[in-house]
Each structure stands twice: as C-alpha cells, then as structure tokens.
Amino acid sequence: MSDHDPKYAIARTNDETLLFLELHPCPDCGSIETPWDHGLADDDGELVIRYAGICPGCGAEREYLFGLPEREAPLGPFPNFGGPEPSELLDAGQWMSVADSAAASVPVDAPAGDEQARTVMAIARAAVEEVIKFVPPDAAAVPDDAFWTDEGRAVRDAEPGRFRVDRLLVVRDSYGEDDR
C-alpha cells in the first residue's frame, strides 16, 4: 500500500471526505449521486471511518475506508477541509483543479452580495490554501511528491509555475478575504 492509498488515508474532516467522494464517481456508471452512510468500523483490527452506499445509477455497492486523524480538526464554517497538515486524500494538483472549477463557475459579474457566489469562492480559496499546505517551510514551490495522482500531475505539468508559493498566495488572495 502506498503512502497515498485512499483506503487508509486520513480523512481530516467530513467536508474533505465528501469532496473526495464527489471526485471519485461510481466506476461502473460514473454517477456521483451515491447516498453515503458513514461511521466507525473495524477493518482487520484497525478502527477506520467507513463510507458505504449503493449507487442509484447502477446499483453497485460502493465502500471507502479512511484512517482516523490523530486529533480532530477544529470545527469551522463550510468549507472546512482540515487542519494545518496537508491532505492525504487529494494531492496538490487535485486541490488546484477544485479551486479552478469553483472559481470558473462564478460569473465575473456576480453581484457583490450573492451568497452562492461567495460560498463557491470560499471553496476556491480554501482549495488553494490546501495546495499551500504541501509547501515545506522555506520552500519556494510545491514539491513533486505532493502530486501522486495522474490528474494532479497533469494539472502541474500543464503549468508548473502555478505551484510557486508567490503565485499561490496571489491566487488565494484574489479569491476573496478569509472572513470565517
């Protein structure tokens, strides 16, 4: 099992776990609509978080097992993807893709008080903050080992300069203030 095997990767928060599940549609039909039941389970003597459900698109049984965090992430408003440590569920490129998708879905001319636009931009900002968590202290960019999925590497390879700290900070700040 690799360091990034999602079977035992640490699920820091419910928001992060639900995002991971959304990014992993049913392998049989592609649906992301699975209603998930979740709770603690025993997997060969190891306590894990179990998400299980039946795909409404094709009836396939789906299950994911995640490791428990050493300490609970502080509660916070949505989106609350995790504490100060980098994600084990999504790599840096996947987080950047989430930020890109969220930001691109908000019209440029969205009214200033549009709560939906504000929420989506908060997701974009939080996703960029997750990318930044992969940068070691005193480093100038996200290291190569922070990209362990084909999707994440493709995002990085398309424009590696996007993963420099100085650019990440500008993008994060352009997505609005963190007033949570």
Buried (B, 14 or more C-beta within 10 A) or exposed (E): EEEBEBEBBBBBBBBBBBBBBEBBBBEEEEBEEBEBEBEEBEEEEEEBBBBBBBBEBEEBEBEBBBBBBEEEBEEEEEBBBBBEEBBBBBBBBBBBBBBBEBBEEBEEEEEEEBEEBBBBBBBBBBBBBBBBBBBEEEEEBBEEEBBBBEBBBEBBEEEEEBBBBEBBEEBBEEBEEEEE
